[in-house]
Amino acid sequence: MTARQRHPRTPAEAREAATEAKLIAEPLAQEGEAAPTHETIHQSCHDLLRVSAGLESLLLLLELQADEQAANNGLHALLAPLKQQLDQAVNRVQALY
């Protein structure tokens, strides 16, 4: 599943997706491991997709609240390119995987 396949449609779905996005706390390579293993790469892609889904949720919430606060437009303008770069990086890694 790519990050683009998961697109919340309502504020409730966006909040639910945001709560699913967990912090990535583990390093990519474990200590003493010369190169990342197949499983490590797979888990890292999964973690990046969760981060991307969380960013997508934030962007959707900003769009839904755009009428209420003009400051949200600035946040959206900052977050949208970051999410696009993250999605492109994940897609490149998945293509190698």
C-alpha positions in Angstrom: 0.0 0.0 0.0 1.4 3.4 -0.9 0.8 6.5 1.2 -1.5 7.9 -1.4 -3.9 4.9 -1.2 -4.8 5.9 2.4 -6.6 9.2 2.1 -9.0 10.2 5.0 -12.2 11.8 3.8 -13.6 13.3 7.0 -12.2 15.0 10.1 -12.9 11.8 12.2 -11.0 9.7 9.7 -8.1 12.1 9.7 -8.0 12.1 13.5 -8.1 8.3 13.5 -5.2 8.1 11.0 -3.2 10.6 13.0 -3.5 8.5 16.2 -2.3 5.5 14.3 0.9 7.3 13.3 3.4 6.2 15.9 6.8 7.7 16.5 9.7 5.9 14.9 12.1 5.3 17.8 14.4 2.5 16.5 17.5 3.1 14.4 17.5 1.7 10.8 20.4 -0.6 11.4 20.8 -2.5 14.7 24.1 -2.3 16.5 26.7 -4.7 15.0 24.7 -5.1 11.8 26.8 -4.3 8.7 23.9 -3.6 6.4 20.1 -3.3 6.8 18.4 -6.7 6.3 15.4 -7.3 4.1 13.1 -7.2 7.2 14.7 -3.9 8.5 14.1 -2.3 5.1 10.5 -3.6 5.0 9.8 -2.3 8.5 11.4 1.1 7.7 9.2 1.5 4.6 6.1 0.6 6.8 7.2 3.3 9.4 7.7 5.9 6.7 4.2 5.1 5.2 2.7 5.7 8.7 4.5 9.0 8.9 3.2 9.9 5.5 -0.4 9.0 6.5 0.0 11.2 9.5 1.1 14.1 7.4 -1.8 13.5 5.0 -4.1 13.6 8.0 -2.6 17.0 9.1 -3.0 18.4 5.6 -6.6 17.3 5.4 -7.4 18.9 8.8 -5.7 22.1 7.6 -7.8 22.1 4.5 -11.0 21.5 6.4 -10.2 24.4 8.8 -8.9 26.7 6.1 -12.0 28.9 6.2 -11.6 29.4 9.9 -7.9 30.4 10.1 -5.8 32.0 7.5 -2.6 30.8 9.3 -3.5 27.2 8.2 -2.6 28.1 4.6 1.0 28.8 5.6 1.2 25.5 7.5 -0.3 23.6 4.5 2.3 25.3 2.2 5.1 24.1 4.4 3.9 20.5 5.0 2.7 19.7 1.5 6.1 19.7 -0.1 7.6 17.7 2.8 4.9 15.0 2.4 5.5 14.9 -1.4 9.3 14.4 -0.8 8.6 11.7 1.8 6.3 9.9 -0.6 8.8 10.1 -3.4 11.6 8.7 -1.2 9.3 5.8 0.0 8.4 5.0 -3.6 12.1 4.9 -4.6 12.9 2.6 -1.7 9.9 0.3 -2.4 10.9 0.1 -6.1 14.4 -1.2 -5.0 12.8 -3.6 -2.5 
